[in-house]
Amino acid sequence: MEIALKKLLGTLACTWTVLGLSTLHFGTVSAQDIPVGGEPSPRAPGSKLERVEILGKQSTDNDLRRRAQTAKQIYGREELDKYGDGNVADVLKRLPGISMQGNAPRMRGLGSGYTLILINGDPAPPGFALDQLDPAQVERIEVTKGPTANQSAQAVAGAINIILKDAPKVSQRDLRLSSGYTMDRPTVSGSFTLGEKWADLSLALPISLFEWRGGNTATVLRNAPGLDGGASQAQQRGEQFYYGHGINLGPRLNWKLSDDETLSWQSFLQKGIWNNRSTYLYQVMAGTPSLDDDAGFQGRWQSVRSNMQWVNHFSASERMELKAGLSSSMGSFDGQTLRLGLPQRRTLADNADLSLTQAGNYSRLLNDAHSLSIGWDLEWRQRDEKRDITEKGVPQTVEFEGQPFSARIERQALFIQDEWEINKQWSTYLGLRSEQIATRSQGTASPQSNTSNVVTPMVHLNYKFDAAGRDLVRASITRSYKAPDLSALLARPSVSGLFADTSKSNAELSPDRIGNPALLPELATGVDIALENYLPAGGLVSVGIFYRQVNDLIRSVTSLQTVAWSGVPRWVSTPINFSRAMTRGLELEVKGRAGELLSGLVDAKLPLNLRGSVNIYQSSVEALPSPNNRLDGQQPWSGNFGFDYRFASLPMTVGGSLAFTPGYATQQSSSQSLDQSRSRSIDVFAQWVFSRKISARLSANNWYPVDTESQTLTADGYSSSTLRSGRSSFNLGVEIKL
C-alpha cells in the first residue's frame, strides 16, 4: 500500500503540472457522468472512461451513485413518485441530510444560502419556488456534498441538482390528477406530459396546474419595552390562512443536426397568485405593548427561464459545448393592516430580477484514463425593487418611499478539471475554478460597488477495495463560497411593523432592517471523507465525516443606531461580515431490503424496504462565547427513518417516514440568544397499481403534527416567544398513461 500511495502522489504532482500549464489557454469544461439533457459524451472505443459512462446509464439509483466520480446521491422516479407529493419541496424533506426551512432546503444543518440549487446543472433563476414545482416534471434529483469545477462553487454545504424531464425517444402521454385537503375545502391539481419524436426532432411539453390552501395558529408572548419605552407584557393568538394557485410549463426541444452535432432548447415558467390573511386576539398583562395588527396581503409572481445548448463531437475524443440563457423574475404585492377594523398601514411593492448567462466548455480524452475539460461561465444579474408604505395615508419614510433601489452582480469564471481513472481501484477528479464577483448597489445615496476574487481548487479521490466497487472510500478537499444575496446588498430600510412610528424609538426584539452594500462573500475550506458499502441485493451503508472552515461569516447584528429615517436612535438589524466559523459533522445512511440489512432476524424474501439516516453536527463562531455559539439555525443532530412494504396478495404498497430534529439553543450575538423546540414530521402513503397504465396514491403529510416553539432572549431580560400549531395535509392522486 505504501508503494502504491507514493506512486499515486507522484502521478498527482505530474497531473497538476499539466493542469497549471493548461490554464494559460482559453477553453472549457464539463464532464458529468450523465450530461444534462443529452446522451453521454462518446469516448475512445475500449477506454476506461467509456466503461464508466456506459455503466452510468444503469437504471438503479445506487448504480449511478456508485459510478459517480464525486460523492453524489441520486433519486429517480421511484423516490419522486413514492408519496404522491404535489411539489418537490415535500420530496426533499425526506431525503437523507436535507431539512426544510420554510420552502428552502438546508444541507448539513446550514442555512439555505449555503446550499446551491441547480436546474439541469445551472443555478436556479431568482424567485424559483421548489414548493411550486410538480415532481412529474422532474426526471431525477442529484445531491452532491462538495462543489465541482464545472458548476458554481457556491456550495458550502453542497448542491441539489434538479434534472427536468428530457425530450422522449418515443411518444408519451402521461396524465396525473390529484385532490388534497389541509383546511377549509379540498384543492385540485393536475399535470399532463406530452412527448413526441419526429425523425431528428423530439419534443417534451410538461404542464401542471396547482392550487394550495393552508393555515396555522400562532401564540406570541412578548415581554419587552412597549410603545412608551417602559416594560410591557402581552399575549396574542393569531390565525393565519393562506391560499393561491399557479401554473408550471417546461417545454424541451432537441434537434439532432448530424450524428455528431445537437441543438437543444429548454424553457421553464412559473406563474401564480397568492393570498395571506391574519387575524389576532390579544391580552394585555402589563404596560402599553406593541401588538400585531390584522392583515391581508395578496400578490403575484412570475419566473421565466430559457436556455439554448449546442454540442458538437468533433471526434471520439473531443467535445465542445456552448450554452446561453435568460432568466426573468417579477413579483408584486399589496398589503393592508387593520387596527380596530380601521385601515392602518398600506404596503405596495414591486421587484424584478433579470439575469443573463453564457457558458462553454471543451473536453478532450487525453489517453485511456484522462478526460480533461476547460471552460468558462459568465453571469450578469440585477435586482430592482420599489416599495411604498403609508401609515393612515401618510408616507412612513418620506425619503425612501416609492424610490427605486437596485443591486447588481457580475460574475466571471474560468475552470479546468481532469477526470482521471488511475487504475481499476483508484480514480480522482481534479478541478480549479477562479471567479471574479463584482457587486453594485444603488438607492437614494451614491452607488456603492465591491469586487472580490475567489479561487477554488477541488480534489476528489476514490478508492475501490475491489474492482467491482462494492466497497469504496471517497475523500475530498475543496474550497467554496457563499455570495451575499442581492436583497442583502440593498441599503433600503424596512421599519419595524410593531414600532411603525419613526418619531419614537423601537425595541431590540423588534428592530428596523437595512442591507449592507459592502458585504463580502463567505469563503469556506472543506474536507469530506466517506465509506460506502454497496450490498449484493441493492442495499447501501454509508458513513461520512465533514469539516468546513468559514471566513467572513455573514450574520445580522442588531444595534442602537442614529438613522436617517428617524430623529431618535433606533434599533437596526444589519448583515455584516461578522467573524470566522467552523462546522463539522458525522453522516450515517442505511437503505435496502430488510432481509439484507437484518440478516438472520428477518426473512430474506420479506418485501420490506428500510431506510434511515442520522446526522450529527457541531459548529462554533469565534466572535461569540460558548457553549451555544453554533452557526445560525444548525441543529445538533437530525434523523430520518422510513419503510415501504409491498403486499404479495394485493397490488398495493404502503410506507411511511419520520423526520426528527431535537430542540437547541443558539447564541446569535453577544446580547441575543434563540431557543428552538424540537420538530417532527410523519408522512405515510398507500399505492395501488391497477395495471401498467393506471395507478393511485393516498398520502398524508405532517400526520399528527407537534407544536413548535421559538424564543428570543436578550441580555437585559426581555424575551419574545412564538408557539406554532401546524396542520396535516391529505392527498389522493391518480396517474394514467394514455
HELIX and SHEET records of a PDB file:
HELIX    1   1 GLU A    2  SER A   22  1                                  21    
HELIX    2   2 LYS A   48  LEU A   55  1                                   8    
HELIX    3   3 ASP A   61  ARG A   67  1                                   7    
HELIX    4   4 ARG A   77  ASP A   81  1                                   5    
HELIX    5   5 VAL A   88  LEU A   92  1                                   5    
HELIX    6   6 SER A  112  TYR A  114  5                                   3    
HELIX    7   7 LEU A  130  GLN A  132  5                                   3    
HELIX    8   8 PRO A  135  GLN A  137  5                                   3    
HELIX    9   9 LEU A  486  LEU A  489  1                                   4    
HELIX   10  10 ALA A  594  LEU A  597  1                                   4    
SHEET    1   A 5 LYS A  72  TYR A  75  0                                        
SHEET    2   A 5 VAL A 138  THR A 144 -1                                        
SHEET    3   A 5 GLY A 158  LEU A 164 -1                                        
SHEET    4   A 5 THR A 115  ILE A 119  1                                        
SHEET    5   A 5 ASP A 122  PRO A 123 -1                                        
SHEET    1   B 2 ILE A  98  GLN A 101  0                                        
SHEET    2   B 2 ALA A 104  MET A 107 -1                                        
SHEET    1   C18 VAL A 394  PRO A 395  0                                        
SHEET    2   C18 HIS A 370  GLU A 391 -1                                        
SHEET    3   C18 LEU A 342  LEU A 365 -1                                        
SHEET    4   C18 GLU A 318  ARG A 339 -1                                        
SHEET    5   C18 ASP A 294  SER A 315 -1                                        
SHEET    6   C18 GLU A 261  ALA A 286 -1                                        
SHEET    7   C18 ALA A 231  LEU A 249 -1                                        
SHEET    8   C18 LEU A 201  PRO A 225 -1                                        
SHEET    9   C18 THR A 187  TRP A 198 -1                                        
SHEET   10   C18 GLN A 172  TYR A 181 -1                                        
SHEET   11   C18 SER A 729  LYS A 737 -1                                        
SHEET   12   C18 ILE A 694  ASN A 701 -1                                        
SHEET   13   C18 SER A 679  VAL A 689 -1                                        
SHEET   14   C18 MET A 652  THR A 661 -1                                        
SHEET   15   C18 TRP A 637  ARG A 646 -1                                        
SHEET   16   C18 LEU A 608  VAL A 621 -1                                        
SHEET   17   C18 ARG A 570  ARG A 593 -1                                        
SHEET   18   C18 ASP A 512  ARG A 513  1                                        
SHEET    1   D12 VAL A 394  PRO A 395  0                                        
SHEET    2   D12 HIS A 370  GLU A 391 -1                                        
SHEET    3   D12 LEU A 342  LEU A 365 -1                                        
SHEET    4   D12 GLU A 318  ARG A 339 -1                                        
SHEET    5   D12 ASP A 294  SER A 315 -1                                        
SHEET    6   D12 GLU A 261  ALA A 286 -1                                        
SHEET    7   D12 ALA A 231  LEU A 249 -1                                        
SHEET    8   D12 LEU A 201  PRO A 225 -1                                        
SHEET    9   D12 SER A 719  SER A 725 -1                                        
SHEET   10   D12 THR A 708  THR A 714 -1                                        
SHEET   11   D12 GLN A 672  GLN A 676 -1                                        
SHEET   12   D12 TYR A 664  GLN A 667 -1                                        
SHEET    1   E 7 VAL A 394  PRO A 395  0                                        
SHEET    2   E 7 HIS A 370  GLU A 391 -1                                        
SHEET    3   E 7 LEU A 342  LEU A 365 -1                                        
SHEET    4   E 7 GLU A 318  ARG A 339 -1                                        
SHEET    5   E 7 ASP A 294  SER A 315 -1                                        
SHEET    6   E 7 GLU A 261  ALA A 286 -1                                        
SHEET    7   E 7 ARG A 252  LYS A 256 -1                                        
SHEET    1   F 8 VAL A 394  PRO A 395  0                                        
SHEET    2   F 8 HIS A 370  GLU A 391 -1                                        
SHEET    3   F 8 PRO A 404  GLU A 421 -1                                        
SHEET    4   F 8 TRP A 426  GLN A 442 -1                                        
SHEET    5   F 8 GLN A 448  LYS A 464 -1                                        
SHEET    6   F 8 ASP A 471  LYS A 482 -1                                        
SHEET    7   F 8 GLU A 522  TYR A 534 -1                                        
SHEET    8   F 8 LEU A 540  GLN A 561 -1                                        
END                                                                             
